[in-house]
Amino acid sequence: MIASNLSRTIGIAGGGVAGLTTAIQLKQSRFDPIVYEKESQVGAGRYGDYEGLENWIFPFNMAKFFRQSGFDFSSLTTHPIYRFLVHSHNSGPLTVQSNRPFFYMVKRGSGKNDLDYQLYKQCQQAGVKFELDHEAPESCQIRATGTRKAAAYIRGINFQTKLKNQVHLLLGHEFAPKGYAYLIIINGKGTLATAYKKPKDLDLDPLHNSRDYFNAFGISFTEGDSFGSRGSFSLPFGSLQPPCQVGEAGGYQDYLFGFGIRMSMMSGKAAALSILGRKKEAKEIMKSLNRKRRFSFVNRVLYERLNDNQMAVFAKKFSESPDPLSILSGAYTWNFKNILRWINIGHRYEIRPT
Ligand SMILES: Cc1cc2nc3c(=O)[nH]c(=O)nc-3n(C[C@H](O)[C@H](O)[C@H](O)COP(=O)(O)OP(=O)(O)OC[C@H]3O[C@@H](n4cnc5c(N)ncnc54)[C@H](O)[C@@H]3O)c2cc1C
């Protein structure tokens, strides 16, 4: 499709991070995107929980990444995390730290300090039109409507606390079968959550167990708001042909730990570039995204094979490393070892849409 053949009005279904990225990119090239969002406010369908902008899958500087996506990173409310504690089977908490931030924590929601709201504001300032409280019409060229299938579950609580800022990762079957639990406290607001695959023992309650664990560890939770969601770990490969599916609707996320914000934004940008006729750049982004997704899929398969003791060994290795971020980024790098893993494992498990 050539840009000049298109109407300059582009319908975008979904005002999440993917849809907003497509919108701001198009607006900056003098298209007229209209974002249809079914909630009455952008971010209202999120939970006010802390999520992490990971800093290892793509080797981009975060400010540059946001600038290239069309947003001003410096005006967002983020909290860089250089250090966290990892808890695993039969071992006390281990400190993991790095000179570079592991994550930039952001809150998701419609509050004034939340990522979704802040990206929305930047879109509005750029002149993007919004139809809030509006189911997207079928005619939308871009579908950015979020998760479709459930392969993993996320349950958590947001709470207020007087405890100091801290981040914990909790590993083990009883807390998060084939997944991980986390506790984040920043400036008096906390999120405790567990992301897991449904266990065979249906009596297992990972959130309850995680809560008990941190209680015993001396961290108490006041009454908070609970939330629940789901994620998809299959491998559909999105296409740039309209209607183009971006963000989680197109399966753009890291399958290992479910990090999807940056991949969603990149897929949103690729869709915009494709509409603008900048096909080569769009394809480059998709190629890079799909490579990372393949490796993240292999990483997930390997991760799911670990038992609690093996996870504890991994946690120790991680905490003892002088550069733990490089262990993480190494698992996503296009090199012989990872390609071989993909050849051996990826095709055996890959799920493609029928
Ligand atoms: C609890 C939880 C924790 C997570 N933690 C992290 C993390 O730490 N780091 C990370 O990188 N990722 C994390 N993720 C994943 C990340 O949130 C997603 O990958 C990312 O938000 C996907 O962006 P998106 O734009 O595709 O979808 P979303 O952000 O979900 O946005 C989709 C939007 O479309 C709207 N919509 C849906 N259907 C329609 C319709 N028919 N008409 C109009 N509007 C519609 C929805 O209301 C929503 O606003 C987490 C996810 C969850 C659920």
The ligand as a Gaussian input file, in Angstrom:
#p B3LYP/6-31G(d) Opt

LIG

0 1
 C       -0.727000      -7.476000      35.338000
 C        0.192000      -7.272000      34.170000
 C        1.524000      -6.994000      34.403000
 C        2.380000      -6.773000      33.316000
 N        3.687000      -6.434000      33.574000
 C        4.477000      -6.022000      32.553000
 C        5.766000      -5.507000      32.811000
 O        6.216000      -5.440000      33.953000
 N        6.489000      -5.062000      31.755000
 C        6.033000      -5.108000      30.462000
 O        6.741000      -4.686000      29.528000
 N        4.821000      -5.632000      30.194000
 C        4.026000      -6.065000      31.204000
 N        2.778000      -6.547000      30.938000
 C        2.347000      -6.624000      29.540000
 C        1.968000      -5.231000      29.009000
 O        1.087000      -4.619000      29.911000
 C        1.306000      -5.404000      27.644000
 O        2.156000      -6.172000      26.804000
 C        1.039000      -4.066000      26.946000
 O        0.284000      -3.204000      27.744000
 C        0.285000      -4.371000      25.642000
 O       -0.053000      -3.167000      25.036000
 P       -1.265000      -3.097000      24.023000
 O       -1.349000      -1.689000      23.577000
 O       -1.126000      -4.166000      23.010000
 O       -2.533000      -3.512000      24.878000
 P       -3.196000      -2.779000      26.122000
 O       -2.232000      -1.898000      26.827000
 O       -3.880000      -3.864000      26.866000
 O       -4.291000      -1.834000      25.437000
 C       -5.375000      -2.339000      24.702000
 C       -6.440000      -1.252000      24.710000
 O       -7.460000      -1.590000      23.781000
 C       -8.721000      -1.282000      24.390000
 N       -9.720000      -2.110000      23.700000
 C       -9.815000      -3.474000      23.721000
 N      -10.828000      -3.871000      22.905000
 C      -11.350000      -2.729000      22.349000
 C      -12.400000      -2.494000      21.424000
 N      -13.113000      -3.487000      20.887000
 N      -12.666000      -1.211000      21.071000
 C      -11.953000      -0.191000      21.600000
 N      -10.951000      -0.358000      22.497000
 C      -10.641000      -1.619000      22.855000
 C       -8.506000      -1.647000      25.859000
 O       -9.458000      -1.025000      26.684000
 C       -7.103000      -1.113000      26.074000
 O       -7.087000       0.233000      26.447000
 C        1.900000      -6.836000      31.987000
 C        0.563000      -7.175000      31.742000
 C       -0.283000      -7.379000      32.819000
 C       -1.721000      -7.715000      32.530000

